[in-house]
């Protein structure tokens, strides 16, 4: 497998992980009435990793 395909697979997984953290945050905020900032931080880290991997992928091509 090429690096491009692996990068796309990792980006796809990170988007799913980020969406999961956002759903957890919305659940804890709307249903539990608690503000769990750690979910937003984790989602932001996933989004940042997506950007880093995308830049690396473009530099390699």
N, CA, C and O atoms as a Tripos MOL2 file, in Angstrom:
@<TRIPOS>MOLECULE
protein
  244   243    61     0     0
PROTEIN
NO_CHARGES

@<TRIPOS>ATOM
      1 N           0.8340   -1.1840    0.0000 N.3       1 UNK1
      2 CA          0.0000    0.0000    0.0000 C.3       1 UNK1
      3 C           0.8790    1.2480    0.0000 C.2       1 UNK1
      4 O           1.9310    1.2850    0.6390 O.2       1 UNK1
      5 N           0.4410    2.2360   -0.7070 N.am      2 UNK2
      6 CA          1.2020    3.4740   -0.7600 C.3       2 UNK2
      7 C           0.8960    4.3340    0.4660 C.2       2 UNK2
      8 O          -0.0860    4.1210    1.1770 O.2       2 UNK2
      9 N           1.7670    5.3080    0.6830 N.am      3 UNK3
     10 CA          1.5780    6.2080    1.8190 C.3       3 UNK3
     11 C           0.2930    7.0120    1.6580 C.2       3 UNK3
     12 O          -0.3730    7.3300    2.6430 O.2       3 UNK3
     13 N          -0.0500    7.3370    0.4260 N.am      4 UNK4
     14 CA         -1.2630    8.1130    0.1630 C.3       4 UNK4
     15 C          -2.5140    7.3770    0.6550 C.2       4 UNK4
     16 O          -3.3790    7.9830    1.2870 O.2       4 UNK4
     17 N          -2.6120    6.0990    0.3760 N.am      5 UNK5
     18 CA         -3.7760    5.3320    0.8070 C.3       5 UNK5
     19 C          -3.8170    5.1770    2.3290 C.2       5 UNK5
     20 O          -4.8830    5.2490    2.9420 O.2       5 UNK5
     21 N          -2.6590    4.9660    2.9220 N.am      6 UNK6
     22 CA         -2.6050    4.8550    4.3770 C.3       6 UNK6
     23 C          -2.9940    6.1790    5.0260 C.2       6 UNK6
     24 O          -3.7130    6.1990    6.0250 O.2       6 UNK6
     25 N          -2.5190    7.2800    4.4570 N.am      7 UNK7
     26 CA         -2.8670    8.6010    4.9950 C.3       7 UNK7
     27 C          -4.3670    8.8490    4.8980 C.2       7 UNK7
     28 O          -4.9710    9.3780    5.8310 O.2       7 UNK7
     29 N          -4.9680    8.4700    3.7800 N.am      8 UNK8
     30 CA         -6.4100    8.6430    3.6310 C.3       8 UNK8
     31 C          -7.1860    7.7970    4.6360 C.2       8 UNK8
     32 O          -8.1970    8.2410    5.1810 O.2       8 UNK8
     33 N          -6.7200    6.6000    4.8750 N.am      9 UNK9
     34 CA         -7.3680    5.7290    5.8560 C.3       9 UNK9
     35 C          -7.2720    6.3190    7.2650 C.2       9 UNK9
     36 O          -8.2460    6.2970    8.0170 O.2       9 UNK9
     37 N          -6.1050    6.8430    7.6160 N.am     10 UNK10
     38 CA         -5.9180    7.4520    8.9350 C.3      10 UNK10
     39 C          -6.7680    8.7160    9.0610 C.2      10 UNK10
     40 O          -7.3510    8.9630   10.1170 O.2      10 UNK10
     41 N          -6.8450    9.5170    7.9960 N.am     11 UNK11
     42 CA         -7.6730   10.7250    8.0100 C.3      11 UNK11
     43 C          -9.1380   10.3540    8.2090 C.2      11 UNK11
     44 O          -9.8430   10.9990    8.9860 O.2      11 UNK11
     45 N          -9.5910    9.3310    7.5210 N.am     12 UNK12
     46 CA        -10.9710    8.8660    7.6740 C.3      12 UNK12
     47 C         -11.2410    8.4310    9.1180 C.2      12 UNK12
     48 O         -12.2870    8.7550    9.6810 O.2      12 UNK12
     49 N         -10.3010    7.7000    9.7100 N.am     13 UNK13
     50 CA        -10.4590    7.2460   11.0920 C.3      13 UNK13
     51 C         -10.4630    8.4260   12.0640 C.2      13 UNK13
     52 O         -11.2190    8.4300   13.0350 O.2      13 UNK13
     53 N          -9.6200    9.4210   11.8050 N.am     14 UNK14
     54 CA         -9.5720   10.5860   12.6880 C.3      14 UNK14
     55 C         -10.8430   11.4150   12.5900 C.2      14 UNK14
     56 O         -11.2980   11.9610   13.5950 O.2      14 UNK14
     57 N         -11.4300   11.5210   11.3910 N.am     15 UNK15
     58 CA        -12.7040   12.2210   11.2650 C.3      15 UNK15
     59 C         -13.7870   11.5010   12.0670 C.2      15 UNK15
     60 O         -14.5970   12.1470   12.7320 O.2      15 UNK15
     61 N         -13.8050   10.1850   12.0080 N.am     16 UNK16
     62 CA        -14.7810    9.4230   12.7820 C.3      16 UNK16
     63 C         -14.5820    9.5820   14.2720 C.2      16 UNK16
     64 O         -15.5530    9.7050   15.0190 O.2      16 UNK16
     65 N         -13.3300    9.5820   14.7150 N.am     17 UNK17
     66 CA        -13.0340    9.7720   16.1230 C.3      17 UNK17
     67 C         -13.4380   11.1690   16.5850 C.2      17 UNK17
     68 O         -14.0010   11.3350   17.6670 O.2      17 UNK17
     69 N         -13.1500   12.1610   15.7640 N.am     18 UNK18
     70 CA        -13.5280   13.5310   16.0950 C.3      18 UNK18
     71 C         -15.0450   13.6720   16.1940 C.2      18 UNK18
     72 O         -15.5510   14.3340   17.1010 O.2      18 UNK18
     73 N         -15.7610   13.0600   15.2750 N.am     19 UNK19
     74 CA        -17.2260   13.1170   15.3200 C.3      19 UNK19
     75 C         -17.7570   12.4250   16.5690 C.2      19 UNK19
     76 O         -18.7300   12.8900   17.1630 O.2      19 UNK19
     77 N         -17.1400   11.3360   16.9720 N.am     20 UNK20
     78 CA        -17.5540   10.6350   18.1850 C.3      20 UNK20
     79 C         -17.3800   11.5160   19.4200 C.2      20 UNK20
     80 O         -18.2520   11.5660   20.2870 O.2      20 UNK20
     81 N         -16.2460   12.2090   19.4880 N.am     21 UNK21
     82 CA        -16.0290   13.1090   20.6190 C.3      21 UNK21
     83 C         -17.0340   14.2510   20.6250 C.2      21 UNK21
     84 O         -17.4920   14.6600   21.6910 O.2      21 UNK21
     85 N         -17.3830   14.7690   19.4590 N.am     22 UNK22
     86 CA        -18.3710   15.8390   19.4050 C.3      22 UNK22
     87 C         -19.7500   15.3490   19.8430 C.2      22 UNK22
     88 O         -20.4760   16.0680   20.5300 O.2      22 UNK22
     89 N         -20.1090   14.1380   19.4510 N.am     23 UNK23
     90 CA        -21.3870   13.5640   19.8860 C.3      23 UNK23
     91 C         -21.3890   13.3420   21.3960 C.2      23 UNK23
     92 O         -22.3950   13.5920   22.0610 O.2      23 UNK23
     93 N         -20.2670   12.8730   21.9380 N.am     24 UNK24
     94 CA        -20.1710   12.6950   23.3890 C.3      24 UNK24
     95 C         -20.3240   14.0260   24.1080 C.2      24 UNK24
     96 O         -20.9920   14.1090   25.1380 O.2      24 UNK24
     97 N         -19.6990   15.0750   23.5570 N.am     25 UNK25
     98 CA        -19.8170   16.3970   24.1630 C.3      25 UNK25
     99 C         -21.2720   16.8700   24.1440 C.2      25 UNK25
    100 O         -21.7750   17.3660   25.1520 O.2      25 UNK25
    101 N         -21.9480   16.7210   23.0050 N.am     26 UNK26
    102 CA        -23.3420   17.1580   22.9080 C.3      26 UNK26
    103 C         -24.2290   16.3710   23.8610 C.2      26 UNK26
    104 O         -25.1310   16.9370   24.4790 O.2      26 UNK26
    105 N         -23.9810   15.0680   23.9870 N.am     27 UNK27
    106 CA        -24.7550   14.2420   24.9100 C.3      27 UNK27
    107 C         -24.5480   14.6970   26.3520 C.2      27 UNK27
    108 O         -25.5080   14.8420   27.1090 O.2      27 UNK27
    109 N         -23.2910   14.9190   26.7210 N.am     28 UNK28
    110 CA        -23.0380   15.3230   28.1010 C.3      28 UNK28
    111 C         -23.5730   16.7250   28.3880 C.2      28 UNK28
    112 O         -23.9660   17.0190   29.5170 O.2      28 UNK28
    113 N         -23.5890   17.5850   27.3790 N.am     29 UNK29
    114 CA        -24.0690   18.9490   27.5930 C.3      29 UNK29
    115 C         -25.5920   19.0210   27.6100 C.2      29 UNK29
    116 O         -26.1720   19.6870   28.4680 O.2      29 UNK29
    117 N         -26.2440   18.3400   26.6680 N.am     30 UNK30
    118 CA        -27.6970   18.4500   26.5490 C.3      30 UNK30
    119 C         -28.4530   17.4950   27.4610 C.2      30 UNK30
    120 O         -29.4850   17.8700   28.0180 O.2      30 UNK30
    121 N         -27.9750   16.2940   27.6230 N.am     31 UNK31
    122 CA        -28.6920   15.2820   28.4050 C.3      31 UNK31
    123 C         -28.2470   15.2990   29.8720 C.2      31 UNK31
    124 O         -29.0810   15.3980   30.7720 O.2      31 UNK31
    125 N         -26.9500   15.2060   30.1100 N.am     32 UNK32
    126 CA        -26.4390   15.1590   31.4810 C.3      32 UNK32
    127 C         -26.3240   16.5350   32.1260 C.2      32 UNK32
    128 O         -26.1690   16.6350   33.3430 O.2      32 UNK32
    129 N         -26.3980   17.5870   31.3300 N.am     33 UNK33
    130 CA        -26.2620   18.9740   31.8120 C.3      33 UNK33
    131 C         -24.9060   19.2130   32.4830 C.2      33 UNK33
    132 O         -24.8050   19.9340   33.4760 O.2      33 UNK33
    133 N         -23.8590   18.5830   31.9110 N.am     34 UNK34
    134 CA        -22.4950   18.7880   32.3810 C.3      34 UNK34
    135 C         -21.6480   19.2850   31.2130 C.2      34 UNK34
    136 O         -21.8620   18.8890   30.0680 O.2      34 UNK34
    137 N         -20.7020   20.1410   31.5100 N.am     35 UNK35
    138 CA        -19.8240   20.6690   30.4760 C.3      35 UNK35
    139 C         -18.5050   19.9150   30.5280 C.2      35 UNK35
    140 O         -17.6510   20.1940   31.3710 O.2      35 UNK35
    141 N         -18.3450   18.9620   29.6240 N.am     36 UNK36
    142 CA        -17.1310   18.1500   29.5580 C.3      36 UNK36
    143 C         -16.2290   18.7270   28.4690 C.2      36 UNK36
    144 O         -16.4050   18.4310   27.2870 O.2      36 UNK36
    145 N         -15.2770   19.5390   28.8670 N.am     37 UNK37
    146 CA        -14.3920   20.2120   27.9170 C.3      37 UNK37
    147 C         -13.3930   19.2280   27.2960 C.2      37 UNK37
    148 O         -12.8810   19.4750   26.2040 O.2      37 UNK37
    149 N         -13.1180   18.1360   27.9740 N.am     38 UNK38
    150 CA        -12.1270   17.1820   27.4670 C.3      38 UNK38
    151 C         -12.5440   16.6040   26.1120 C.2      38 UNK38
    152 O         -11.6870   16.2530   25.3010 O.2      38 UNK38
    153 N         -13.8490   16.5030   25.8640 N.am     39 UNK39
    154 CA        -14.3000   15.9850   24.5720 C.3      39 UNK39
    155 C         -14.0000   16.9710   23.4440 C.2      39 UNK39
    156 O         -13.6160   16.5640   22.3470 O.2      39 UNK39
    157 N         -14.1730   18.2570   23.7100 N.am     40 UNK40
    158 CA        -13.8610   19.2700   22.7040 C.3      40 UNK40
    159 C         -12.3630   19.3110   22.4430 C.2      40 UNK40
    160 O         -11.9350   19.4630   21.2990 O.2      40 UNK40
    161 N         -11.5700   19.1780   23.4890 N.am     41 UNK41
    162 CA        -10.1110   19.1740   23.3210 C.3      41 UNK41
    163 C          -9.6740   17.9750   22.4920 C.2      41 UNK41
    164 O          -8.8330   18.1130   21.6040 O.2      41 UNK41
    165 N         -10.2340   16.8000   22.7700 N.am     42 UNK42
    166 CA         -9.8780   15.6070   22.0040 C.3      42 UNK42
    167 C         -10.3160   15.7250   20.5460 C.2      42 UNK42
    168 O          -9.5880   15.2980   19.6500 O.2      42 UNK42
    169 N         -11.4840   16.2930   20.2970 N.am     43 UNK43
    170 CA        -11.9400   16.4980   18.9270 C.3      43 UNK43
    171 C         -11.0400   17.4840   18.1980 C.2      43 UNK43
    172 O         -10.7740   17.3200   17.0080 O.2      43 UNK43
    173 N         -10.5740   18.4980   18.8970 N.am     44 UNK44
    174 CA         -9.6660   19.4730   18.2910 C.3      44 UNK44
    175 C          -8.3190   18.8480   17.9540 C.2      44 UNK44
    176 O          -7.7270   19.1550   16.9190 O.2      44 UNK44
    177 N          -7.8440   17.9820   18.8190 N.am     45 UNK45
    178 CA         -6.5850   17.2820   18.5520 C.3      45 UNK45
    179 C          -6.7220   16.4080   17.3180 C.2      45 UNK45
    180 O          -5.8080   16.3600   16.4950 O.2      45 UNK45
    181 N          -7.8340   15.7210   17.1730 N.am     46 UNK46
    182 CA         -8.0660   14.8970   15.9920 C.3      46 UNK46
    183 C          -8.1060   15.7530   14.7230 C.2      46 UNK46
    184 O          -7.5410   15.3730   13.6970 O.2      46 UNK46
    185 N          -8.7680   16.8980   14.7950 N.am     47 UNK47
    186 CA         -8.8280   17.7930   13.6320 C.3      47 UNK47
    187 C          -7.4470   18.3300   13.2890 C.2      47 UNK47
    188 O          -7.1050   18.4590   12.1140 O.2      47 UNK47
    189 N          -6.6540   18.6410   14.3000 N.am     48 UNK48
    190 CA         -5.2920   19.1100   14.0570 C.3      48 UNK48
    191 C          -4.4460   18.0220   13.4080 C.2      48 UNK48
    192 O          -3.6650   18.3030   12.4990 O.2      48 UNK48
    193 N          -4.5950   16.7860   13.8680 N.am     49 UNK49
    194 CA         -3.8600   15.6680   13.2620 C.3      49 UNK49
    195 C          -4.2640   15.4440   11.8110 C.2      49 UNK49
    196 O          -3.4270   15.0820   10.9840 O.2      49 UNK49
    197 N          -5.5430   15.6570   11.4940 N.am     50 UNK50
    198 CA         -6.0000   15.5380   10.1060 C.3      50 UNK50
    199 C          -5.2820   16.5680    9.2460 C.2      50 UNK50
    200 O          -4.8300   16.2530    8.1450 O.2      50 UNK50
    201 N          -5.1740   17.7890    9.7410 N.am     51 UNK51
    202 CA         -4.4870   18.8290    8.9670 C.3      51 UNK51
    203 C          -3.0050   18.5100    8.7920 C.2      51 UNK51
    204 O          -2.4610   18.6940    7.7030 O.2      51 UNK51
    205 N          -2.3520   18.0400    9.8390 N.am     52 UNK52
    206 CA         -0.9320   17.7060    9.7560 C.3      52 UNK52
    207 C          -0.6970   16.5740    8.7610 C.2      52 UNK52
    208 O           0.2130   16.6490    7.9350 O.2      52 UNK52
    209 N          -1.5080   15.5360    8.8390 N.am     53 UNK53
    210 CA         -1.3450   14.3980    7.9230 C.3      53 UNK53
    211 C          -1.6300   14.8280    6.4880 C.2      53 UNK53
    212 O          -0.9680   14.3570    5.5640 O.2      53 UNK53
    213 N          -2.5980   15.7080    6.2880 N.am     54 UNK54
    214 CA         -2.8980   16.1930    4.9400 C.3      54 UNK54
    215 C          -1.7260   16.9800    4.3590 C.2      54 UNK54
    216 O          -1.3880   16.8280    3.1860 O.2      54 UNK54
    217 N          -1.1130   17.8170    5.1840 N.am     55 UNK55
    218 CA          0.0480   18.5880    4.7150 C.3      55 UNK55
    219 C           1.2110   17.6640    4.3950 C.2      55 UNK55
    220 O           1.8610   17.8250    3.3620 O.2      55 UNK55
    221 N           1.4790   16.7060    5.2590 N.am     56 UNK56
    222 CA          2.5600   15.7430    4.9990 C.3      56 UNK56
    223 C           2.2820   14.9640    3.7290 C.2      56 UNK56
    224 O           3.1930   14.7190    2.9380 O.2      56 UNK56
    225 N           1.0300   14.5700    3.5250 N.am     57 UNK57
    226 CA          0.6500   13.8160    2.3360 C.3      57 UNK57
    227 C           0.8850   14.6510    1.0710 C.2      57 UNK57
    228 O           1.3540   14.1290    0.0590 O.2      57 UNK57
    229 N           0.5620   15.9300    1.1300 N.am     58 UNK58
    230 CA          0.7830   16.7900   -0.0360 C.3      58 UNK58
    231 C           2.2700   17.0440   -0.2800 C.2      58 UNK58
    232 O           2.6890   17.1590   -1.4310 O.2      58 UNK58
    233 N           3.0590   17.1310    0.7640 N.am     59 UNK59
    234 CA          4.4850   17.3610    0.5810 C.3      59 UNK59
    235 C           5.1850   16.1340   -0.0060 C.2      59 UNK59
    236 O           6.1570   16.2710   -0.7490 O.2      59 UNK59
    237 N           4.7070   14.9610    0.3180 N.am     60 UNK60
    238 CA          5.3250   13.7370   -0.1780 C.3      60 UNK60
    239 C           5.0020   13.5080   -1.6560 C.2      60 UNK60
    240 O           5.8320   12.9780   -2.3950 O.2      60 UNK60
    241 N           3.8160   13.8990   -2.0860 N.am     61 UNK61
    242 CA          3.4300   13.6480   -3.4830 C.3      61 UNK61
    243 C           4.1750   14.5140   -4.4380 C.2      61 UNK61
    244 O           3.9640   14.4230   -5.6480 O.2      61 UNK61
@<TRIPOS>BOND
     1     1     2 1
     2     2     3 1
     3     3     4 2
     4     3     5 am
     5     5     6 1
     6     6     7 1
     7     7     8 2
     8     7     9 am
     9     9    10 1
    10    10    11 1
    11    11    12 2
    12    11    13 am
    13    13    14 1
    14    14    15 1
    15    15    16 2
    16    15    17 am
    17    17    18 1
    18    18    19 1
    19    19    20 2
    20    19    21 am
    21    21    22 1
    22    22    23 1
    23    23    24 2
    24    23    25 am
    25    25    26 1
    26    26    27 1
    27    27    28 2
    28    27    29 am
    29    29    30 1
    30    30    31 1
    31    31    32 2
    32    31    33 am
    33    33    34 1
    34    34    35 1
    35    35    36 2
    36    35    37 am
    37    37    38 1
    38    38    39 1
    39    39    40 2
    40    39    41 am
    41    41    42 1
    42    42    43 1
    43    43    44 2
    44    43    45 am
    45    45    46 1
    46    46    47 1
    47    47    48 2
    48    47    49 am
    49    49    50 1
    50    50    51 1
    51    51    52 2
    52    51    53 am
    53    53    54 1
    54    54    55 1
    55    55    56 2
    56    55    57 am
    57    57    58 1
    58    58    59 1
    59    59    60 2
    60    59    61 am
    61    61    62 1
    62    62    63 1
    63    63    64 2
    64    63    65 am
    65    65    66 1
    66    66    67 1
    67    67    68 2
    68    67    69 am
    69    69    70 1
    70    70    71 1
    71    71    72 2
    72    71    73 am
    73    73    74 1
    74    74    75 1
    75    75    76 2
    76    75    77 am
    77    77    78 1
    78    78    79 1
    79    79    80 2
    80    79    81 am
    81    81    82 1
    82    82    83 1
    83    83    84 2
    84    83    85 am
    85    85    86 1
    86    86    87 1
    87    87    88 2
    88    87    89 am
    89    89    90 1
    90    90    91 1
    91    91    92 2
    92    91    93 am
    93    93    94 1
    94    94    95 1
    95    95    96 2
    96    95    97 am
    97    97    98 1
    98    98    99 1
    99    99   100 2
   100    99   101 am
   101   101   102 1
   102   102   103 1
   103   103   104 2
   104   103   105 am
   105   105   106 1
   106   106   107 1
   107   107   108 2
   108   107   109 am
   109   109   110 1
   110   110   111 1
   111   111   112 2
   112   111   113 am
   113   113   114 1
   114   114   115 1
   115   115   116 2
   116   115   117 am
   117   117   118 1
   118   118   119 1
   119   119   120 2
   120   119   121 am
   121   121   122 1
   122   122   123 1
   123   123   124 2
   124   123   125 am
   125   125   126 1
   126   126   127 1
   127   127   128 2
   128   127   129 am
   129   129   130 1
   130   130   131 1
   131   131   132 2
   132   131   133 am
   133   133   134 1
   134   134   135 1
   135   135   136 2
   136   135   137 am
   137   137   138 1
   138   138   139 1
   139   139   140 2
   140   139   141 am
   141   141   142 1
   142   142   143 1
   143   143   144 2
   144   143   145 am
   145   145   146 1
   146   146   147 1
   147   147   148 2
   148   147   149 am
   149   149   150 1
   150   150   151 1
   151   151   152 2
   152   151   153 am
   153   153   154 1
   154   154   155 1
   155   155   156 2
   156   155   157 am
   157   157   158 1
   158   158   159 1
   159   159   160 2
   160   159   161 am
   161   161   162 1
   162   162   163 1
   163   163   164 2
   164   163   165 am
   165   165   166 1
   166   166   167 1
   167   167   168 2
   168   167   169 am
   169   169   170 1
   170   170   171 1
   171   171   172 2
   172   171   173 am
   173   173   174 1
   174   174   175 1
   175   175   176 2
   176   175   177 am
   177   177   178 1
   178   178   179 1
   179   179   180 2
   180   179   181 am
   181   181   182 1
   182   182   183 1
   183   183   184 2
   184   183   185 am
   185   185   186 1
   186   186   187 1
   187   187   188 2
   188   187   189 am
   189   189   190 1
   190   190   191 1
   191   191   192 2
   192   191   193 am
   193   193   194 1
   194   194   195 1
   195   195   196 2
   196   195   197 am
   197   197   198 1
   198   198   199 1
   199   199   200 2
   200   199   201 am
   201   201   202 1
   202   202   203 1
   203   203   204 2
   204   203   205 am
   205   205   206 1
   206   206   207 1
   207   207   208 2
   208   207   209 am
   209   209   210 1
   210   210   211 1
   211   211   212 2
   212   211   213 am
   213   213   214 1
   214   214   215 1
   215   215   216 2
   216   215   217 am
   217   217   218 1
   218   218   219 1
   219   219   220 2
   220   219   221 am
   221   221   222 1
   222   222   223 1
   223   223   224 2
   224   223   225 am
   225   225   226 1
   226   226   227 1
   227   227   228 2
   228   227   229 am
   229   229   230 1
   230   230   231 1
   231   231   232 2
   232   231   233 am
   233   233   234 1
   234   234   235 1
   235   235   236 2
   236   235   237 am
   237   237   238 1
   238   238   239 1
   239   239   240 2
   240   239   241 am
   241   241   242 1
   242   242   243 1
   243   243   244 2
@<TRIPOS>SUBSTRUCTURE
     1 UNK1         2 RESIDUE 1 A UNK
     2 UNK2         6 RESIDUE 1 A UNK
     3 UNK3        10 RESIDUE 1 A UNK
     4 UNK4        14 RESIDUE 1 A UNK
     5 UNK5        18 RESIDUE 1 A UNK
     6 UNK6        22 RESIDUE 1 A UNK
     7 UNK7        26 RESIDUE 1 A UNK
     8 UNK8        30 RESIDUE 1 A UNK
     9 UNK9        34 RESIDUE 1 A UNK
    10 UNK10       38 RESIDUE 1 A UNK
    11 UNK11       42 RESIDUE 1 A UNK
    12 UNK12       46 RESIDUE 1 A UNK
    13 UNK13       50 RESIDUE 1 A UNK
    14 UNK14       54 RESIDUE 1 A UNK
    15 UNK15       58 RESIDUE 1 A UNK
    16 UNK16       62 RESIDUE 1 A UNK
    17 UNK17       66 RESIDUE 1 A UNK
    18 UNK18       70 RESIDUE 1 A UNK
    19 UNK19       74 RESIDUE 1 A UNK
    20 UNK20       78 RESIDUE 1 A UNK
    21 UNK21       82 RESIDUE 1 A UNK
    22 UNK22       86 RESIDUE 1 A UNK
    23 UNK23       90 RESIDUE 1 A UNK
    24 UNK24       94 RESIDUE 1 A UNK
    25 UNK25       98 RESIDUE 1 A UNK
    26 UNK26      102 RESIDUE 1 A UNK
    27 UNK27      106 RESIDUE 1 A UNK
    28 UNK28      110 RESIDUE 1 A UNK
    29 UNK29      114 RESIDUE 1 A UNK
    30 UNK30      118 RESIDUE 1 A UNK
    31 UNK31      122 RESIDUE 1 A UNK
    32 UNK32      126 RESIDUE 1 A UNK
    33 UNK33      130 RESIDUE 1 A UNK
    34 UNK34      134 RESIDUE 1 A UNK
    35 UNK35      138 RESIDUE 1 A UNK
    36 UNK36      142 RESIDUE 1 A UNK
    37 UNK37      146 RESIDUE 1 A UNK
    38 UNK38      150 RESIDUE 1 A UNK
    39 UNK39      154 RESIDUE 1 A UNK
    40 UNK40      158 RESIDUE 1 A UNK
    41 UNK41      162 RESIDUE 1 A UNK
    42 UNK42      166 RESIDUE 1 A UNK
    43 UNK43      170 RESIDUE 1 A UNK
    44 UNK44      174 RESIDUE 1 A UNK
    45 UNK45      178 RESIDUE 1 A UNK
    46 UNK46      182 RESIDUE 1 A UNK
    47 UNK47      186 RESIDUE 1 A UNK
    48 UNK48      190 RESIDUE 1 A UNK
    49 UNK49      194 RESIDUE 1 A UNK
    50 UNK50      198 RESIDUE 1 A UNK
    51 UNK51      202 RESIDUE 1 A UNK
    52 UNK52      206 RESIDUE 1 A UNK
    53 UNK53      210 RESIDUE 1 A UNK
    54 UNK54      214 RESIDUE 1 A UNK
    55 UNK55      218 RESIDUE 1 A UNK
    56 UNK56      222 RESIDUE 1 A UNK
    57 UNK57      226 RESIDUE 1 A UNK
    58 UNK58      230 RESIDUE 1 A UNK
    59 UNK59      234 RESIDUE 1 A UNK
    60 UNK60      238 RESIDUE 1 A UNK
    61 UNK61      242 RESIDUE 1 A UNK
